[in-house]
Amino acid sequence: MTSGAAHNSFVISINGGSSSIKVAVFRAGANPTRVMRGSVDRIGSEGAEFRLEGALDDAASKASEVRAVGTLAHNEAAEVLASALRDKLSGRALLGIGHRIVYGGPGSPDHQLLSPKLLDELRAVAKMDATHLPREIALIEIFEKVFAGVPQVMCLDTAFHRTLPRVATMLPIPRRFDEAGLRRYGYHGLSYEFLMSELEREDGKPVSGGRVVLAHLGSGASLAAVRGGKPIDTTMAASALSGLMMGTRPGDLDPGVVLYMAQQGRLTPDKLVSLLNKECGLLGVSGISADVRDLLAKRTTDTHASEAIDLFCWIARKHIAAMTASLGGLDTLVFSGGIGENSPEIRAGICESLGYLGIVLDPALNAAGKGRISASGARVLVRVIRTDEEQMIARHVERLVDTQSLAETR
């Protein structure tokens, strides 16, 4: 398939989570254009909702379809989305399907076309990411069945960090575990790839090539330190449990605390994994919610809500300072993710004591939450950039499928 043929085709991007699956359809091109988006939310709970909006043709009505689908298991939700997309794309050229894969194992450092061999390798390392990978594998299998013969691509959240310096990947554990592949991988890489491309597009290479801290703050949260366009440090380590405090995950935690909780609660390994993934973070500290919007609304009347917000900002602030140590200074700070993009209160709370680094926000610009939010004359440029992991997936699908097609024609 030539590049020109690809531009008359469509790409599906799939971003599967624990309680939701998001999909987007792009018209292929140098800058893929989103023409449709869909999701199933509240998977596993009552009131699961299917949503699909947009149209494949400019002339077509961009109507939204929203309907309750009862209580669905993850596989059932995937089948609902796959079937709906199959019907919409009937008779259209589908270039490929891209899947966000959080963890691909030590032997899969980069984005690549999926094959039976690679799928077997993912199954073999599924226990390393029991929260995400089994569901992601199921998504691949379901879309493979519904869209038989269409190339599928693994888009790794860890790929952005594959050039981390050796010292930044090491963990202070016995060497035999390092040799077995247990190290700092880093996550949210698709988001970071997009943010760096946007930073270069909007501010040029002198800015994107400087000392940059990227803050992806959402229900999952992490930081990445980038210098000269290359990652040199990140907060998440071997798993997505580490680093910053998150919606239901603790981030960095004293191992003694984990042992104590396991022993006192007489927790099996599976129950301990569930506690660390689903009961900690903002939810655990507040006892109310994992959503900062709920906690900010109760901050003045509920001490636990206030403490959860304060702790989230405190930990993020400390980690930003730590990233500047890795960078040897700071030129640009970028906020992104659901919290980073939409909460001026959280951005202000994180930055309030970082003036010594040159981070000073303009209150009015921060409230607006678009583009530059740093004060005029501040030494560090602070920006809000809306991330788009699905578009990054579409870019990788087109690149890899086109590369394979060109190789096959030579």
C-alpha positions in Angstrom: 0.0 0.0 0.0 1.4 3.4 -0.9 1.3 6.5 1.2 -1.3 8.0 -1.2 -3.5 5.0 -0.9 -3.2 5.2 2.9 -4.7 8.7 2.9 -7.9 7.3 1.5 -8.1 4.9 4.5 -9.1 5.0 8.1 -7.3 4.1 11.3 -8.9 2.9 14.6 -7.1 3.8 17.8 -8.1 1.9 21.0 -7.3 3.1 24.5 -8.6 0.5 27.0 -8.8 1.1 30.7 -10.0 -0.9 33.7 -13.5 0.6 33.7 -13.8 2.1 30.3 -12.7 1.6 26.7 -12.2 4.6 24.4 -11.9 4.4 20.6 -11.3 6.9 17.9 -11.4 6.7 14.1 -9.0 8.8 12.1 -8.8 9.6 8.4 -5.2 8.6 7.6 -2.8 11.3 6.5 0.4 13.2 7.5 -1.6 14.6 10.4 -4.4 12.0 11.1 -7.8 13.7 11.3 -10.3 12.4 14.0 -13.7 11.8 12.4 -15.3 9.6 15.0 -15.0 8.8 18.7 -16.7 6.2 20.9 -16.5 4.7 24.3 -18.1 2.3 26.8 -17.9 3.7 30.3 -18.6 2.2 33.8 -17.7 -1.3 32.7 -18.5 -3.8 35.4 -21.0 -1.5 37.1 -24.7 -0.8 36.7 -25.5 1.9 34.1 -22.7 1.1 31.6 -23.1 3.6 28.7 -22.2 3.2 25.0 -21.4 6.4 23.1 -20.4 7.0 19.5 -20.2 10.3 17.7 -19.0 11.8 14.5 -19.1 10.7 10.9 -16.7 9.3 8.3 -17.7 11.7 5.6 -17.8 15.5 5.8 -21.2 15.6 4.2 -22.7 13.1 6.6 -24.6 14.2 9.7 -22.3 14.0 12.8 -25.0 12.6 15.0 -24.3 11.1 18.4 -25.5 7.7 19.5 -25.8 7.2 23.3 -27.4 4.3 25.0 -27.4 2.4 28.2 -26.1 -1.1 27.8 -26.7 -2.6 31.2 -23.9 -4.2 33.2 -21.1 -5.4 30.9 -18.0 -7.3 31.5 -14.8 -5.9 29.8 -15.0 -8.4 26.9 -18.6 -7.7 26.3 -18.0 -4.0 26.2 -15.2 -4.6 23.6 -17.5 -6.6 21.4 -20.1 -3.8 21.5 -17.6 -1.2 20.3 -16.0 -3.5 17.7 -19.4 -4.4 16.2 -20.5 -0.8 16.1 -17.3 0.2 14.4 -17.5 -2.7 11.9 -21.0 -1.5 10.9 -19.9 2.1 10.5 -16.8 1.2 8.5 -18.5 -1.3 6.2 -17.2 -0.9 2.7 -14.4 1.5 3.8 -10.7 0.9 3.6 -9.3 0.3 7.0 -5.5 0.8 7.1 -5.0 -0.6 10.6 -5.9 -0.8 14.3 -3.7 0.5 17.0 -3.8 -0.5 20.7 -2.4 1.3 23.6 -0.4 -1.3 25.5 0.8 -0.1 28.9 3.5 -2.8 29.4 5.0 -5.0 26.7 7.7 -6.8 28.6 11.5 -6.3 28.6 11.8 -7.7 25.1 9.4 -5.2 23.5 11.0 -1.8 23.7 9.2 -0.1 20.7 5.9 0.2 18.9 5.5 -2.6 16.4 3.1 -4.6 14.3 1.3 -7.4 16.2 1.9 -11.0 15.2 0.9 -14.3 16.8 4.5 -14.6 18.2 4.3 -11.1 19.8 0.9 -11.9 21.2 2.2 -15.0 22.8 5.1 -12.9 24.3 2.5 -10.5 25.8 0.6 -13.4 27.3 3.8 -14.6 28.9 4.4 -11.3 30.7 0.8 -10.5 31.6 1.4 -11.1 35.3 3.8 -8.2 35.3 0.9 -5.9 34.6 -2.1 -7.8 35.8 -4.2 -4.6 36.0 -3.9 -3.7 32.3 -2.3 -6.3 30.1 -4.9 -9.2 30.3 -7.6 -6.8 29.2 -5.5 -5.3 26.5 -4.8 -8.7 25.1 -8.5 -9.5 25.1 -9.1 -6.3 23.1 -6.6 -7.3 20.5 -8.2 -10.8 20.2 -11.7 -9.4 19.9 -10.8 -6.8 17.3 -8.8 -9.4 15.4 -11.9 -11.5 15.2 -14.2 -8.7 14.1 -11.8 -7.1 11.7 -10.1 -10.3 10.3 -7.0 -9.6 8.2 -6.6 -5.9 9.2 -3.1 -5.2 10.6 -3.0 -4.5 14.3 -0.3 -2.4 16.0 1.0 -2.5 19.6 1.7 1.1 20.7 3.7 1.0 23.9 3.4 3.4 26.8 7.0 2.5 27.7 8.5 3.2 24.3 9.1 6.9 24.9 11.4 6.0 27.8 13.5 3.3 26.0 16.5 5.7 25.7 16.7 6.5 29.4 20.2 6.5 30.7 21.2 3.2 32.2 21.4 4.7 35.7 17.9 6.0 35.4 16.5 2.6 34.7 18.2 0.8 37.6 16.5 -0.2 40.8 18.3 -0.8 44.1 17.6 -4.5 44.1 19.7 -7.7 43.8 21.4 -7.9 40.4 19.6 -11.1 39.5 16.3 -9.3 39.2 17.8 -6.6 37.0 19.2 -9.3 34.7 15.7 -10.8 34.6 14.4 -7.5 33.2 13.1 -5.8 36.4 13.9 -2.1 36.0 12.4 1.3 35.6 10.3 1.4 32.4 8.3 4.5 32.7 4.7 4.9 31.4 2.4 7.5 29.8 4.8 7.5 26.9 2.2 8.0 24.2 1.0 11.1 26.0 4.6 12.4 26.3 5.3 11.7 22.6 2.3 13.9 21.7 3.2 16.6 24.2 6.8 16.9 22.9 5.5 17.1 19.3 3.1 19.8 20.2 5.7 21.7 22.2 8.0 21.7 19.2 5.1 22.7 16.8 3.9 25.6 19.0 7.2 26.9 20.5 9.9 25.5 18.2 13.0 23.3 18.7 14.8 25.7 21.1 12.0 25.2 23.6 11.3 21.5 23.1 15.1 20.9 23.0 15.6 22.5 26.4 15.1 21.2 29.9 11.5 20.1 30.1 9.3 18.5 32.7 6.1 16.9 31.4 3.4 16.4 34.0 0.7 13.9 33.0 -1.8 14.3 35.8 -5.0 12.2 35.7 -6.3 9.2 37.6 -2.9 7.8 36.7 -0.1 10.4 37.1 3.5 10.7 36.3 6.3 13.1 35.3 9.0 12.8 32.7 12.2 14.8 32.5 13.3 15.6 28.9 16.6 17.2 27.8 17.6 17.8 24.2 14.4 16.1 23.1 15.4 12.9 24.9 13.9 11.5 28.2 16.4 11.2 31.0 14.2 10.5 34.0 10.6 9.6 35.0 8.6 8.9 38.1 7.0 5.6 37.3 9.3 2.6 37.6 8.7 -1.1 36.9 5.0 -0.7 37.5 2.4 2.0 37.1 1.9 2.0 40.9 5.0 4.0 41.6 5.9 7.7 41.6 3.2 10.3 42.2 0.1 9.9 44.2 -2.8 9.0 41.9 -6.6 8.5 41.9 -6.5 5.1 43.6 -2.8 4.2 43.5 -0.4 5.3 46.2 2.7 6.2 44.1 6.0 5.7 46.0 5.4 3.9 49.2 7.6 2.6 52.0 7.9 -1.2 51.4 7.5 -1.6 55.2 4.0 -0.1 54.9 3.1 -2.6 52.2 4.3 -5.5 54.3 2.4 -4.2 57.3 -0.8 -3.9 55.4 -0.4 -7.4 54.0 0.4 -8.9 57.4 -2.2 -7.1 59.5 -4.9 -7.5 56.9 -3.9 -11.1 56.2 -4.0 -10.2 52.5 -3.4 -12.7 49.7 -1.1 -11.4 46.9 -4.2 -10.8 44.7 -6.0 -8.9 47.5 -2.8 -6.8 48.1 -2.6 -6.0 44.4 -6.3 -4.9 44.5 -5.8 -2.7 47.5 -2.8 -1.0 46.0 -4.5 -0.4 42.7 -8.0 0.4 43.8 -8.1 1.7 47.4 -5.2 4.0 47.8 -4.3 7.5 46.5 -6.9 10.3 46.6 -9.7 7.8 47.3 -7.8 6.1 50.2 -6.8 9.4 51.9 -10.1 11.2 51.4 -12.4 8.2 52.0 -14.7 10.0 49.6 -13.6 9.9 46.0 -10.8 9.5 43.6 -12.0 12.5 41.5 -10.3 15.8 42.4 -13.5 17.6 41.3 -15.4 16.0 44.1 -12.6 16.6 46.6 -12.2 20.3 45.6 -15.9 20.8 46.0 -15.7 19.5 49.6 -12.3 20.9 50.5 -13.5 23.7 52.8 -16.0 21.5 54.7 -14.2 18.1 54.8 -10.8 17.7 56.4 -10.0 14.5 54.7 -10.8 15.9 51.3 -8.6 18.9 52.0 -5.7 16.6 53.2 -6.0 14.5 50.1 -5.7 17.5 47.8 -2.8 18.9 49.8 -0.9 15.6 49.8 -1.4 15.2 46.0 0.1 18.7 45.4 2.8 18.2 48.0 4.0 15.0 46.4 3.8 16.4 42.8 5.8 19.4 43.9 8.6 17.4 45.4 8.9 15.2 42.3 9.0 18.2 40.0 11.9 19.5 42.1 13.6 16.1 41.8 13.2 16.1 38.1 15.0 19.5 37.9 17.9 17.8 39.7 18.1 15.2 37.0 17.9 17.9 34.3 20.4 20.3 36.0 17.7 23.1 35.9 14.4 23.8 34.2 13.2 25.8 31.2 9.7 24.5 30.6 7.0 22.8 32.7 4.0 21.3 30.8 0.7 20.3 32.5 -1.5 17.7 30.8 -3.9 14.9 31.6 -7.4 15.2 32.9 -6.3 17.0 36.1 -3.4 18.9 34.7 -5.5 20.3 31.8 -8.7 21.1 33.7 -7.8 22.0 37.3 -6.3 25.5 37.9 -6.6 24.9 41.6 -4.3 21.8 41.4 -1.8 23.6 39.1 -1.7 26.5 41.5 -1.3 24.2 44.5 1.6 22.4 42.9 3.4 25.5 41.8 2.9 27.7 44.8 6.2 26.9 46.5 8.3 26.5 43.3 9.2 30.2 42.8 12.8 29.4 43.7 13.0 27.3 40.5 11.6 30.2 38.4 8.1 28.8 38.3 5.5 31.6 38.8 2.0 31.4 37.5 -0.2 34.2 36.1 -3.5 33.7 38.0 -5.7 34.9 35.1 -3.9 32.8 32.6 -3.9 29.8 34.9 -7.7 30.2 35.4 -8.1 30.2 31.6 -6.0 27.0 31.3 -4.8 27.3 27.7 -1.3 27.7 26.4 1.2 29.7 28.5 0.1 30.1 32.1 3.3 31.4 33.5 3.7 35.1 34.6 5.3 37.5 32.2 9.1 37.6 32.9 9.1 34.3 34.8 12.3 32.3 34.2 10.4 29.0 33.5 7.7 28.7 30.8 4.7 26.9 32.2 2.2 25.6 29.7 -1.0 23.6 29.5 -1.2 21.3 26.5 -4.1 19.0 25.9 -2.8 15.5 25.2 -4.1 13.2 22.5 -2.9 9.6 23.0 -5.3 8.3 20.3 -3.8 10.6 17.6 -0.4 9.4 18.6 -1.6 5.8 18.2 -3.0 6.6 14.7 0.4 8.2 13.7 2.2 5.0 14.7 -0.3 2.7 12.9 0.1 4.6 9.6 3.9 4.7 9.9 4.3 1.0 10.7 1.7 -0.3 8.2 3.1 1.9 5.4 6.6 0.8 6.2 5.6 -2.9 6.1 3.7 -2.3 2.8 6.7 -0.6 1.2 9.0 -3.4 2.3 6.7 -6.0 0.8 6.7 -4.2 -2.6 10.5 -4.0 -2.9 
